[in-house]
Amino acid sequence: MQSVSTKKSEFTDGEIGLMSDAVLLYKPLGPIQKAFHKSNATVRWLFGGVRSSKTYTNLMDLAMLLLDIHPIHYRPKGTHWACTENWDQIRDILWEPMLQKFIPQQMIVPGGIEYGMHKIPKRVFLKNGHKLEFKAFSQGREEFQGRSIDSIHCDEQCPHDFLGIFDEMTSRLLERSGFLSWAMTPAIPQVDLEKRIEDLPANDEVFKINLNDNRISRGGYIPDEMIDAKIAEWPEEVQATRIAGDFASFYGCVFKTYSRRIHVIEPFRIPNDWRKYRSFDFGFTNPFVCLWLAKDKDENWYVYREYYKKQTGIQEHIRNVKLFSKGESYVENIADPEDSGNRNEMKKAGIKTIAAKKDIAKGIELVQSKFKVKENGKPSLFISKTCRNTCREVAVYSYPKGTLSSNPKDIPVQKDDHTVDALRYAIYTVDGKFRKGHIYVP
């Protein structure tokens, strides 16, 4: 690994003359932004609320690299990427309001800006040898392959193939011991991103900034009344994300109180005296799912194992479920009642199932109550981090959006719901109580 060179923080008159006013007068909004600029981490994550200065801070960091005045890093004649979702956002967010103002015109090689369609810049060549290139996540993973890069600066979430594009980016940085900074308001549930932040690698560092820190009353730039009015417009379910940059629920999310930080736990050996259950959701084109669940003496639920596989026959599923269940016994095996064929095959193999109670709305309500944090600070439902599909599907399970002519339906979208169905079958069948007339009593 090559060492990181540093540039002095005091500038000559000649250097000052080459700076834009935006860079020359730049003052980090607060201590978090200062720490971000001074970090030596290979990957820096800058999570912030809306208008919290996250994009400005991240692109100013890039501008200081390009002008050879960064307080920590000095990379002469480097190649740098600035990335966001699409080309319109490159022009309207990254370039015109920010980087074009940060980089003095006299620092750019004459004719040194290559444009694509609609006056969108693709490459900028500087007189000091640096090269700035723009990339759009929507181009796909292939566009991030094959070259060595000194630094990468990303703005907002990559909504598709995040892991693939992130892997390509970090591979591009290896040869030159480069570094990546990524600023975002994490409004889209991304389990893989949350898992990385939860189990933070040693070379990563996380910085969080809050919209409220940009109030004029706190030394920021936005009038307090404007911030108060904006927050009042936001539904409660998105406020934690839009104010503080937290991983939070989103519009239409079914399980709004679900949080990896609270509900996802390390695996552990289930005590022999806990009640154990298996729950099945059948599928071929869609996955066949088996969840293993346990209840402790305080009536808390634990999802401790999952089986999730598609394009496979029922006999192989049965063999695998039996293999994973070796040495355990179960109070009940609960299954989708509408698939009598697969239930019969399982019965022949010695796995007798009972029909799950399938009222979707009432089942969801009961599962929601289990996710709710009690007075003791803990919920009644936990999921082992090894149950990756369950963690992912619970996070993205959502109601459909309405249109101008119709309201959204009360039934969630039938997508990424296979482990969620199995979870609901188990909890609602075991804990849902009925009076005469089938009136649900939570």
Residue, then its C-alpha position, 0 to 999 in steps of 0.5 A: m500500500q502506498s503512503v498518502s501524501t499531504k498538502k500544506s494547509e497554508f497557501t501562497d498568493g499564487e495558489i490563492g489566486l487559482m482558487s474560486d471564492a467558494v473554495l477560498l471562503y469555504k468553512p465546514l458547517g460543523p465538527i462532523q464535516k471537519a472530521f470528514h475532510k480529515s479522515n484517512a479512511t478508505v471508505r467514508w460514508l456521509f449520512g445526512g438529512v435533506r439540506s444538511s450540507k452532505t452533498y456540498t461537503n462531499l463535493m467540496d472535498l473533491a474540489m480540494l483534491l482537484l486543486d491540490i489543497h486538500p487538508i489531508h490528501y495530495r494526489p498529483k495528476g489523479t483521475h477522479w470520479a463523481c457519481t450519481e444516479n443519472w446524467d440529468q442529476i450529474r448536470d443539475i446537482l453535481w456540476e452546475p450548482m457546485l463543481q462548476k463553481f468550485i473549480p476556477q475556469q482558469m484551472i481548466v485546460p482550454g476546451g478541456i470539458e467534454y460534453g455529452m447530450h444536453k450540455i452534460p459534462k462527461r470529463v473535465f481536464l485540469k491544467n495541473g494534470h487532474k482529470l474529473e470524470f462523471k459516472a451515472f449509476s444507471q449506466g450499470r456495473e460494466e461502466f465502472q470496470g477496468r481502470s485504476i482511479d484515485s478517488i470516487h465521490c458518490d451522491e445519494q443512493c445507488p438504487h439498483d445493483f448496489l453491491g455490484i457497482f460498489d464492488e467495481m468501484t472499490s476494485r478500481l481504487l486498489e492499485r492506487s490505494g485510492f479512497l471513496s466517499w459516499a454522501m446520501t440520505p438513505a431513503i430507500p431500504q437497502v439491506d446490503l448497505e445496512k449490513r455493511i454499516e452494522d458490521l463496519p469494516a476496519n477501513d470504513e468510517v461513518f459520519k452523520i449530520n443533521l438537518n437541524d444543525n443547518r439552522i441559522s440559530r445553530g450557525g447554519y444557513i437556513p432560517d429556522e422557520m423554513i426548516d420547521a415548515k419543511i419537517a411539518e410537511w413530512p410524514e412521521e415515517v420518513q422524518a428520521t431519514r430526512i432529518a438525521g439521515d437514519f436508516a428508516s422506514f419509507y412511504g408504504c412500508v408495512f413494518k414501519t417499526y422494523s429496524r435492523r439495529i433493534h430486531v436483527i440479532e446474532p445467532f445463538r443456541i436455542p434452549n431445549d425448553w423453548r417451544k419451536y415451530r416450523s412455517f412453510d410457504f410453498g413455491f416453485t417459480n417463487p421460492f419455497v420457504c421454511l422458517w424455524l421459529a422459537k418462543d421463549k418463556d416470556e412469549n418472545w418470538y425468535v426466527y433462528r433459521e431459514y430455508y429459501k430456494k426456488q426452481t426445485g422439486i418438493q422432495e428435495h425441499i423435504r430432504n433439506v428441511k429434514l437435514f436442517s431440523k435434525g435433533e429438533s422437535y416442534v410444537e407445530n408445522i404450519a403451512d399455507p392451506e391452499d397447497s394441499g398437494n405439497r402438504n400431502e407430500m410432506k405428510k407422507a415424508g413424516i412432516k404433518t402440517i396444520a393449516a395456517k390462518k391466512d387473514i392478511a390484514k389481521g396477521i400483519e397487525l399482529v406481527q406489527s405488534k411483535f415488532k413494537v418496542k415495549e416498555n422494557g426497551k425490547p420488542s417481542l420479535f427478533i430475527s437472526k442475522t443469518c436469516r438474510n432473506t427474512c431480514r431483507e423482505v421484512a424491510v421492503y414489504s410494502y403497500p402499493k402506491g395510489t394514483l391520481s384516479s385511485n387510492p392504494k390498496d390495503i393489501p401489500v404488493q405480492k413481491d419479496d413477501h415469501t418469508v414474510d408470509a411464512l412469518r405471518y402464518a406462524i405468529y398469527t396461527v399460534d398467537g391469534k385468538f378467536r371468539k365466536g364469529h371469528i372476531y380477532v382479539p390481539 
